[in-house]
């Protein structure tokens, strides 16, 4: 193979995992092209409420390590929230006890404590976590990639072997179900309602005894309400009845939400898998293939940790 292309990498997938992985690779000296089926503003990642927390992701040990590495990056990015979209915001993790996080996160989360009765009616944790405005963060990642010499190309891929580079990194999320193919990748449907913010400045995540969720995240100019987690549901259209139920559940936690004007309805299909697939293998013709997919609803949470590991698996540029 010609020496002038030996360090080329094609990253397939333009969500937060693909973008972050491409940024890390480009900033380590690789010549990177990112192939995305649609603009980053229309990916599943763009729908995310995007609170940092390792939500329903395995393997647990690796996920926590990836999450903590990502936390370090987000803390740095929060110094420029208007540019990066990352802010550090206080709130309550409901149905979570202090001893559940003491062994892995407590030392990294200053001010972590049990929520008071005034803050939450049940058992919960009060903490300060990264909250990411994806409408700002995804375009910022794209521009950071371009600043590092990377190229973003919109194209539909029907086979990973189409990528014309010595190294291919598969960050296709739910698309990996057919591209790999990997039938263990399955959608977990999430529906959100975006409303005018009636003055709420903290976030809250709550899970009822029957497993239904209610959460709200204050983003600039709006309040994001959720949500659902429906396994194996492919429907991309919002369900009006579910939207009403989401608002009702959130208003039960903060009554002022009940009268907030609805701005938007969103649906995203989280790319779930029994465990994240992050490994190096090869294409049929022997070229390097690195898989980095299956992050479910925790893609933002682990993006930087997974990106750095994937970049390591891709190999160092030859200079």
C-alpha positions, -999 to 999 in steps of 0.1 A, spaced: 0 0 0 12 35 -8 30 51 21 10 83 17 -22 66 28 -8 42 54 -21 64 83 -55 70 69 -85 61 90 -122 61 80 -145 64 110 -180 52 100 -208 68 121 -214 105 129 -230 104 163 -212 114 195 -192 82 196 -180 85 160 -173 122 162 -154 119 195 -134 89 182 -125 108 150 -114 138 170 -90 117 192 -76 100 161 -70 132 142 -54 149 172 -31 120 175 -18 125 140 -40 103 118 -56 115 86 -92 109 94 -123 109 73 -157 106 91 -185 90 71 -219 98 84 -253 89 68 -268 122 78 -257 155 93 -246 153 129 -276 174 139 -299 147 128 -282 117 144 -297 98 174 -271 116 196 -288 149 188 -320 138 205 -302 129 238 -310 146 271 -272 141 276 -267 139 314 -234 123 323 -241 90 341 -233 53 331 -269 44 324 -277 7 316 -243 0 301 -220 -30 304 -194 -43 311 -198 -23 344 -161 -21 353 -150 -8 319 -180 15 316 -171 32 348 -135 37 337 -146 51 304 -171 73 322 -146 87 346 -121 95 318 -149 113 300 -159 131 332 -124 147 333 -128 159 297 -162 173 303 -151 191 334 -125 209 313 -150 216 285 -174 231 310 -151 261 313 -165 273 279 -201 262 279 -213 286 252 -187 270 228 -187 234 238 -223 230 251 -210 214 283 -221 227 317 -217 214 353 -252 214 368 -265 202 402 -294 178 406 -308 146 421 -303 110 411 -334 94 425 -334 58 438 -297 58 442 -279 53 475 -246 68 485 -230 34 489 -238 25 453 -213 51 441 -188 52 470 -165 26 454 -161 42 420 -174 78 417 -175 95 451 -139 107 451 -145 123 417 -178 140 425 -172 168 450 -203 176 471 -219 143 465 -244 136 493 -278 121 501 -306 143 489 -327 160 516 -364 155 520 -370 190 505 -349 181 474 -365 147 468 -393 127 484 -374 93 482 -339 81 485 -315 99 462 -282 116 457 -275 153 452 -246 159 430 -231 181 402 -227 164 368 -219 174 333 -251 182 313 -245 185 276 -264 206 251 -261 184 221 -273 211 197 -240 229 205 -218 200 214 -221 179 182 -213 208 158 -184 218 181 -170 183 178 -173 184 140 -154 217 139 -128 204 163 -123 175 139 -120 197 110 -95 219 128 -74 188 134 -74 181 97 -103 157 96 -129 155 68 -166 149 73 -184 132 44 -221 125 42 -226 91 26 -246 59 31 -226 27 37 -239 -7 29 -208 -26 40 -178 -17 62 -154 -29 35 -165 1 14 -143 23 36 -112 29 15 -85 31 42 -60 8 60 -79 13 92 -117 14 96 -134 23 129 -170 12 132 -191 36 153 -224 30 136 -245 24 167 -278 7 157 -265 4 121 -241 -22 133 -270 -46 135 -270 -50 97 -235 -37 88 -214 -62 109 -240 -79 111 -246 -81 149 -282 -91 158 -274 -85 195 -277 -47 188 -312 -37 195 -331 -4 198 -343 11 231 -368 37 221 -367 70 240 -393 97 238 -388 133 251 -408 164 253 -391 198 251 -409 227 269 -403 263 279 -384 263 311 -406 277 339 -375 287 359 -360 253 369 -323 253 373 -315 218 386 -320 184 370 -337 153 384 -339 117 374 -366 95 391 -377 59 386 -411 47 399 -417 13 415 -432 1 382 -400 11 363 -414 42 346 -390 71 344 -394 108 349 -366 132 344 -360 169 334 -329 186 323 -326 224 321 -309 233 288 -303 268 275 -337 283 266 -357 251 273 -364 222 296 -361 186 283 -386 162 298 -384 124 297 -388 97 292 -391 62 280 -369 31 275 -388 7 253 -368 -23 243 -370 -35 207 -393 -7 196 -384 9 162 -412 35 159 -396 69 153 -428 90 156 -438 106 189 -467 90 207 -491 118 219 -504 98 248 -469 90 259 -459 127 256 -488 136 279 -477 109 304 -442 122 304 -454 158 312 -477 144 339 -449 124 356 -425 153 355 -452 177 368 -458 154 397 -422 162 407 -422 199 398 -458 212 395 -447 243 375 -440 220 346 -477 213 341 -483 247 324 -451 249 304 -456 255 267 -445 225 246 -418 234 220 -409 201 205 -413 163 206 -383 140 201 -377 103 196 -344 85 196 -335 49 192 -307 41 216 -282 15 202 -282 -11 230 -262 -43 233 -256 -68 261 -221 -52 264 -203 -25 245 -182 -39 217 -148 -22 217 -122 -44 201 -98 -47 172 -104 -73 145 -100 -73 107 -119 -69 75 -120 -99 51 -91 -84 31 -70 -81 62 -73 -44 69 -77 -33 105 -112 -30 118 -120 -15 152 -155 -18 166 -168 9 190 -206 5 193 -234 -7 216 -234 21 241 -271 23 246 -282 55 263 -247 62 277 -229 73 246 -222 108 259 -212 94 292 -184 72 279 -176 89 246 -141 101 254 -129 71 273 -141 48 245 -126 71 219 -92 70 235 -93 32 238 -105 28 202 -77 51 190 -52 30 208 -65 -1 191 -63 16 157 -26 19 162 -1 48 162 5 67 130 37 58 112 49 94 108 
